[in-house]
Amino acid sequence: MLIDAPLVLAVRALEVLFGLSLAIQTLEFLRMGAATSDTDLWSWSLQRADIPHASLRRLLDVVFAPDMHRLNLCLRLAAAVWLAVYGSSLGLVLGLFVSNVLVLIRWRGAFNGGSDFLTLVVLTGLLIAQAVGVFGDVVLGWQAGLWYITIQAITSYFMSGWVKIMRREWRSGVAMTIFLNAAIYGPLGPRHVLRNRGLALLGSWAFIVWECCAPLALISPELATVFCAVAGVFHFLVFWFFGLNRFFWAWLASFPAILWCATQFQ
């Protein structure tokens, strides 16, 4: 079965954006090398105590030795660039998946929450696509991979909105002011516009409604485009106010999958 142009475009857009996201994450890890040394705050000699089995702990002592950990990150960076430039393959994606799991173990399961989640989701989607493609149908593999990424991303948005509905501080608008007070430009000035209770309430409910309506993005490409545009602005604002640049790039990488899946209902 031939791969049609929209699917090819979605796949390449995902590979490029995800490769860029992985490269940025990896460069940040490399820059933090001094902080993960044996004498600093995030020393493996401290974190290894979380590993219950002695034999596994000894194995990870080798894997997370400073030079080996740096080698893993350098190989991950090269693989991310290769993914963006030349596209994915089963060996490449499998290597990135294993490397990512090792990085998660190094950071007790998560370094940056939501961006780690989406990184693992996209890697799993790519692994599904490649595995099905190698052992079966290439088109079916990419369809399954893109749908996996989309379902995970859309569900995440929906659940985030649902959790906000269940929290009184979000329903009242107080949470937005609290979060912005803790942002890198906070606390808000006494006359800041977002200290206005009415505007904070409006902003809170705008986020709640948008997130809870995320599944509707799959009804049509037009709705998916609007949803992804709003999501892009939202994640950029999170980056701007909280310094969470990984969120922006990690979630941006899921948009090609969402846009392609929305075309399947036409």
C-alpha positions in Angstrom: 0.0 0.0 0.0 1.4 3.4 -1.0 1.7 6.2 1.6 -0.4 9.2 0.6 0.9 12.7 0.7 -0.9 13.9 3.8 0.4 11.0 5.8 4.0 11.6 4.5 3.7 15.2 5.5 2.4 14.4 9.0 5.2 11.9 9.5 8.0 14.2 8.4 6.6 17.1 10.4 6.4 14.9 13.5 10.0 13.6 13.0 11.4 17.1 12.5 9.6 18.6 15.4 10.3 15.7 17.7 13.9 15.5 16.7 14.2 19.2 17.6 12.5 18.7 20.9 14.8 15.8 21.8 17.9 17.7 20.8 16.9 20.7 23.0 16.3 18.4 26.0 19.6 16.6 25.4 21.6 19.8 25.2 20.1 20.9 28.5 21.1 17.6 30.1 24.7 18.0 28.7 24.8 21.5 30.1 23.9 20.2 33.5 26.9 17.8 33.6 28.5 19.5 36.6 25.3 19.3 38.6 25.1 15.5 38.2 28.7 14.8 39.2 29.5 12.7 42.2 30.0 15.7 44.5 26.9 17.7 43.5 23.2 17.9 44.2 22.0 15.3 41.6 24.7 12.8 42.2 24.0 9.2 41.2 25.7 8.1 44.4 22.7 9.5 46.2 20.0 8.5 43.7 21.2 4.9 43.5 19.7 4.3 46.9 16.3 4.2 45.2 17.2 1.0 43.3 16.2 -2.0 45.5 18.1 -4.8 43.8 21.9 -5.0 44.3 22.6 -6.6 41.0 20.6 -4.0 39.1 22.2 -1.2 41.1 25.7 -2.4 40.2 24.7 -2.5 36.5 23.3 1.0 36.7 26.4 2.2 38.5 28.2 1.4 35.2 25.5 2.9 33.0 25.3 6.2 35.0 29.1 6.7 35.6 29.8 10.3 34.4 31.5 9.3 31.2 29.0 6.7 30.2 26.1 9.0 31.0 27.6 11.7 28.9 28.2 9.2 26.1 24.5 8.2 26.2 23.5 11.8 25.9 25.9 12.5 23.0 24.5 9.5 21.1 21.0 10.6 21.9 21.8 14.1 20.5 23.2 12.6 17.3 20.2 10.3 16.9 17.8 13.2 17.4 19.5 15.2 14.7 19.5 12.1 12.4 15.8 11.7 13.1 15.0 15.3 12.1 17.2 15.2 9.0 16.8 11.7 7.6 13.7 10.3 9.3 13.1 7.3 11.6 14.0 3.7 11.4 13.3 0.8 13.8 16.9 0.7 15.0 17.1 4.5 15.5 13.8 4.7 17.4 14.5 1.6 19.5 17.9 3.2 20.5 16.2 6.5 21.4 13.6 4.6 23.4 16.1 2.8 25.5 18.2 5.9 25.9 15.1 7.8 27.1 14.2 5.1 29.6 17.7 5.3 31.0 17.4 9.1 31.4 14.1 8.7 33.2 15.6 6.2 35.6 18.5 8.6 36.2 15.9 11.2 37.2 13.7 8.9 39.3 11.1 8.6 36.6 10.7 12.2 35.5 12.8 15.3 35.1 10.2 17.7 33.7 6.8 16.1 34.2 4.5 16.7 31.2 7.3 17.1 28.6 8.8 13.7 29.8 5.3 12.2 29.4 4.9 13.5 25.8 8.4 12.5 24.9 7.8 9.0 25.9 4.4 9.0 24.2 5.8 10.1 20.8 8.7 7.7 21.1 6.2 4.9 21.8 4.1 6.0 18.8 7.2 6.0 16.6 8.2 2.5 17.9 4.7 1.2 17.1 4.9 2.6 13.6 8.3 1.1 12.9 7.6 -2.3 14.5 4.3 -2.7 12.5 6.0 -1.4 9.4 8.9 -3.9 9.6 6.8 -6.9 10.4 3.6 -5.9 8.5 2.1 -2.9 6.8 4.0 0.4 6.7 0.9 2.5 6.2 -1.0 0.7 9.0 2.1 1.2 11.2 2.1 4.9 10.8 -1.6 5.1 11.2 -1.4 3.2 14.5 1.5 5.3 15.7 -0.1 8.6 14.9 -3.4 7.6 16.5 -1.6 6.4 19.6 0.1 9.8 20.0 -3.1 11.7 19.3 -5.2 9.7 21.8 -2.6 10.2 24.5 -2.2 13.9 23.8 -6.0 14.7 23.5 -6.7 12.6 26.6 -4.1 14.5 28.5 -5.6 17.9 27.6 -9.1 16.6 28.6 -8.0 15.2 31.9 -6.1 18.4 32.7 -9.4 20.4 32.2 -11.4 17.9 34.1 -9.1 18.1 37.1 -9.4 21.9 37.0 -13.2 21.6 37.1 -12.9 19.5 40.3 -10.7 22.1 42.0 -12.4 25.0 43.7 -9.4 27.3 43.3 -9.6 26.9 39.5 -13.3 27.3 39.4 -13.0 30.6 41.3 -10.0 31.9 39.3 -7.8 32.0 42.4 -5.4 29.4 41.0 -4.3 31.5 38.1 -3.2 34.3 40.3 -1.4 31.9 42.6 0.5 30.3 39.7 1.5 33.6 38.2 2.7 34.9 41.5 5.1 32.0 41.5 6.3 32.5 37.9 9.7 33.8 36.9 8.3 37.3 36.6 6.3 37.1 39.8 4.9 38.0 42.1 2.3 40.0 40.2 2.4 43.7 41.0 -0.4 45.1 43.2 -2.1 46.7 40.2 -1.4 43.9 37.7 -4.4 43.2 35.4 -4.5 39.6 36.4 -5.1 40.5 40.0 -8.5 41.5 38.9 -10.8 38.7 40.1 -13.1 38.9 37.1 -10.3 38.6 34.6 -8.7 35.8 36.5 -12.0 34.0 36.6 -12.5 34.5 32.9 -9.0 33.2 32.2 -9.4 30.2 34.4 -12.6 29.1 32.7 -11.2 29.8 29.2 -8.5 27.2 29.9 -11.0 24.8 31.5 -13.4 24.9 28.6 -10.6 24.7 26.0 -9.0 21.7 27.6 -12.3 19.9 28.2 -13.3 20.4 24.6 -10.0 18.9 23.3 -11.7 15.8 21.9 -13.8 18.0 19.6 -10.6 18.9 17.7 -10.8 15.5 15.9 -14.2 16.4 14.3 -12.6 18.3 11.4 -9.1 19.6 10.3 -10.4 23.1 10.8 -11.2 22.5 14.4 -7.9 20.7 14.9 -6.0 23.6 13.4 -7.7 26.1 15.7 -7.1 23.8 18.7 -3.4 23.3 17.9 -3.0 27.1 17.3 -4.5 27.8 20.7 -2.4 25.0 22.3 0.7 26.5 20.8 0.0 29.9 22.2 -0.8 28.4 25.6 2.4 26.4 25.8 4.4 29.4 24.6 2.9 31.4 27.4 3.8 28.7 29.9 7.3 28.9 28.6 7.3 32.6 28.8 6.0 32.9 32.3 7.5 29.8 33.9 10.6 29.0 31.8 9.3 25.6 30.8 10.6 25.6 27.3 10.5 21.8 27.1 6.7 21.8 27.4 6.4 24.0 24.3 8.6 21.8 22.0 7.4 18.4 23.4 3.7 19.2 22.9 4.3 20.9 19.5 5.7 17.6 18.3 2.3 16.0 18.8 0.4 18.5 16.7 1.1 16.8 13.3 -0.4 13.6 14.6 -3.5 15.4 15.8 -4.0 17.3 12.6 -3.6 14.2 10.5 -6.0 12.2 12.7 -8.6 14.9 12.3 -8.6 14.4 8.5 -9.7 10.8 9.0 -13.3 11.7 9.9 -14.0 13.5 6.6 
